[in-house]
Amino acid sequence: MKSVNTSNAFACVVDGWFDGAVQHRQRSSFVVDRGRIADISPGDHGADLERQGLTVYRGGFLLPGLVDAHAHLFLNGKPTDSKLRSEHLKLPLEALTAAARASARQALACGVSIVRDAGDRHGINNRLREEARKQDSGLPQVRSGGLGVKRPKRYGAFMARDVEDAEGIRASVSELAKTNDEIKVILTGIIDFDAGAVTDEPQFDLESAKLVVDTARACGKNTFAHCSGIKGLVIATQAGVGSIEHGFFMDRETLGIMADKGVAWTPTFCPVHFQWAHPEAVGWSPQTVGNLRRILDSHAEHLALAQKMGVTLLLGTDAGSMGVEHGYAVFDEIDRYLEAGLSLSETLTAATANARRHFGMADSLLAKGGGFDAVLTDHSPFDDISTLKRPVKVWPTS
Ligand SMILES: [Zn+2]
């Protein structure tokens, strides 16, 4: 084991680890120097490293920091009362920013080291992203969707601005691309749970969706599309968006095109699952609860199919939605992936490496020479999944 002579270095000795793709079952010693992995050696070199003056953290398991690929930091998922939720949206900017900060801190405490914010109309997500860049901010890294784009009088006012025509799309997307990490397009409305379907027409036709994608691309930005219902899904895939968010009512054919074109998928089971598990929060009838179950079952079936067909999966929760709490929701979403039949390794890849790769980050895996952005747990999640809920230590990207 090579020696490191710096006060910025520390070590981590674990019984096993997951690099973002593969589980390693042997005891290993990590040396981290100025935020980068200087060495990974088999065996326990803790005593040696301590003698060199390094702080040595010990634990059962190490994995990359979790990524929530779809959250709304300025929204609080905890209150389920609709009046409280709409009052929250009317809070002054500083109060909403404080709420976003609290959401981000809560996510980090749960082991989430990167949050992709899927839009807020005030651009609080951009502000949080800047705060998170400061040393010891206590915040996860924020990848910001800033404000998205939507059609006038259609769904999405809390997270997007209106674009009326082609000129509006070009102007808005070019302007938003200066501050957003990705451009969010609200391609469809939301699911009508009583009807058990997406009942309204997509907000953007293929031509205008393509214009959003192409304008963003010309500005060097990827796109992500709020989209459910087959009409919207066909448009999103044909337009070549970077990722489809939610994607309820998916079908096999669309998954095939997504795999071919490299369109990623963030299925976000959490908000629908919450309403199925707690119908009293909204007052759903037994028939609507049946619709919710059917929608979730079909979603799970298509998630398993997507994994088999090679679609890139991004684990995201839609935290901030009713009943979907920042950080904690990641564990629920992991449970949904496992229930759908994905292995824990596949699920954790969706929750770690896939998003980093999709976001174009330099390091998607825990590897020698790469950045150290990791969670230490007491046990291996492959032996006891609940260990993920009690991280011993979380290191966000430095
Ligand atoms: Zn969302």
Boltz pocket constraint, residues with backbone or C-beta under 6 A from the ligand:
constraints:
  - pocket:
      binder: B
      contacts: [[A, 70], [A, 71], [A, 72], [A, 118], [A, 318]]
      max_distance: 6.0
